[in-house]
């Protein structure tokens, strides 16, 4: 739900702002050349007041700093197409890796560890190899979200179009999306929302009191600590005995250029539309009895058995492992409920991979040990490697 922001005064709602309009007077026209700083300790407001923002039709909940939040997508003008079920999949199996492949992967693993001796990997005798292939189901939902916020920039003569006609709705503004399943972001200035306002930070002066000297233009001399003397009656040469020196930050002027309007005295105020494309991904890995923790499998790839990409996918049917079917039904339902309310679903994709896992038993110095080789990358896990040492860096 959008938060309700405070609009401008009713008397200002039908006014068209711009340099070309009859009777338009720049807010700070004729300001004195010499800046008169506010009272000590006063630095002016940092957040723009609510009165700076006009009430725009269709954007009443928009606030500064992203206060408007995300905008729910409009209801589609036609019913969404019903997902079509994919074909039933036969049972696939990947043969176990060879003994030479298992040994080469083990040797490379040992060589990558500075404190591991390569002797067990090279000289150990492989006694058995068991394949524990497992399935990984992944669902990706590519979504588009939109949010609005008031923004501003120094006014340097940019077009001013507020109230010349109603602005388009946030979901009616065209945006160029990236390829499916690739994250992206685009910020668009909403047409017919731009107006000119007096800078709220410097109150239209273009300058602000210097923070270093509090607007005084000078500071206590750091050499003599303000006394004017260094040793006894020796006058301080740094400040010529005055006890104070010009502020280097403002060069003695007591004020600096306003960082918000960059000295222009006025701001162009408008609504920014932020469009984000996000690839939301969840996966499920079937538990296998090899003893290898499933978390290890997140860093490797497998052999893709099934791929289905369409606007809305239908959960996998007829797959030989029932846990994959159940996971597909659960994740498709969760993604639809989670993302359809706050974003626009553009495309979904579901895949099934078969990840090879081989448990290798070997003997070294009369004792039995095991390690795992898994994934297409032949990654190795050997938590209890039998020949390690403790290294100390001096």
Rosetta blueprint (number, residue, H / E / L):
1 X L
2 X L
3 X L
4 X L
5 X L
6 X L
7 X L
8 X L
9 X L
10 X H
11 X H
12 X H
13 X L
14 X L
15 X L
16 X L
17 X L
18 X L
19 X L
20 X L
21 X L
22 X L
23 X L
24 X L
25 X L
26 X L
27 X L
28 X L
29 X L
30 X L
31 X L
32 X L
33 X L
34 X L
35 X L
36 X L
37 X L
38 X L
39 X L
40 X L
41 X L
42 X L
43 X L
44 X L
45 X L
46 X L
47 X L
48 X L
49 X L
50 X H
51 X H
52 X H
53 X L
54 X L
55 X L
56 X L
57 X L
58 X L
59 X L
60 X L
61 X L
62 X L
63 X L
64 X E
65 X L
66 X L
67 X L
68 X L
69 X L
70 X E
71 X E
72 X L
73 X L
74 X L
75 X L
76 X L
77 X L
78 X L
79 X L
80 X L
81 X L
82 X L
83 X L
84 X L
85 X L
86 X L
87 X L
88 X L
89 X L
90 X L
91 X L
92 X L
93 X L
94 X L
95 X L
96 X L
97 X L
98 X L
99 X H
100 X H
101 X H
102 X H
103 X H
104 X H
105 X H
106 X H
107 X H
108 X H
109 X H
110 X H
111 X H
112 X L
113 X L
114 X L
115 X L
116 X E
117 X L
118 X L
119 X H
120 X H
121 X H
122 X H
123 X H
124 X L
125 X E
126 X E
127 X E
128 X E
129 X E
130 X E
131 X E
132 X L
133 X L
134 X E
135 X E
136 X E
137 X E
138 X E
139 X E
140 X E
141 X E
142 X E
143 X E
144 X E
145 X E
146 X E
147 X E
148 X E
149 X E
150 X E
151 X E
152 X E
153 X E
154 X E
155 X L
156 X L
157 X L
158 X L
159 X L
160 X L
161 X L
162 X L
163 X L
164 X L
165 X L
166 X L
167 X L
168 X L
169 X L
170 X L
171 X L
172 X L
173 X L
174 X L
175 X L
176 X L
177 X L
178 X L
179 X L
180 X L
181 X L
182 X L
183 X L
184 X E
185 X E
186 X E
187 X E
188 X E
189 X E
190 X L
191 X L
192 X L
193 X L
194 X L
195 X E
196 X E
197 X E
198 X E
199 X L
200 X L
201 X L
202 X L
203 X L
204 X L
205 X L
206 X L
207 X E
208 X E
209 X E
210 X L
211 X L
212 X L
213 X L
214 X L
215 X L
216 X L
217 X L
218 X E
219 X E
220 X E
221 X L
222 X L
223 X L
224 X L
225 X L
226 X L
227 X L
228 X L
229 X E
230 X L
231 X L
232 X L
233 X L
234 X L
235 X E
236 X L
237 X L
238 X L
239 X L
240 X L
241 X L
242 X L
243 X L
244 X E
245 X E
246 X E
247 X L
248 X L
249 X L
250 X L
251 X L
252 X L
253 X L
254 X L
255 X E
256 X E
257 X E
258 X L
259 X L
260 X L
261 X L
262 X L
263 X L
264 X L
265 X L
266 X E
267 X E
268 X E
269 X E
270 X E
271 X E
272 X E
273 X E
274 X E
275 X E
276 X E
277 X E
278 X E
279 X E
280 X E
281 X E
282 X E
283 X E
284 X E
285 X E
286 X L
287 X L
288 X L
289 X L
290 X L
291 X L
292 X L
293 X L
294 X H
295 X H
296 X H
297 X H
298 X H
299 X H
300 X L
301 X L
302 X L
303 X E
304 X E
305 X E
306 X E
307 X E
308 X E
309 X E
310 X E
311 X L
312 X L
313 X L
314 X L
315 X L
316 X L
317 X L
318 X L
319 X L
320 X L
321 X L
322 X H
323 X H
324 X H
325 X H
326 X H
327 X H
328 X H
329 X H
330 X H
331 X H
332 X H
333 X H
334 X H
335 X H
336 X H
337 X H
338 X H
339 X H
340 X L
341 X L
342 X L
343 X L
344 X E
345 X E
346 X E
347 X E
348 X E
349 X E
350 X E
351 X E
352 X E
353 X E
354 X E
355 X E
356 X L
357 X E
358 X E
359 X E
360 X E
361 X E
362 X E
363 X E
364 X E
365 X L
366 X L
367 X E
368 X E
369 X E
370 X E
371 X E
372 X E
373 X E
374 X E
375 X L
376 X L
377 X L
378 X L
379 X E
380 X E
381 X E
382 X L
383 X L
384 X L
385 X L
386 X L
387 X L
388 X E
389 X L
390 X L
391 X L
392 X L
393 X L
394 X L
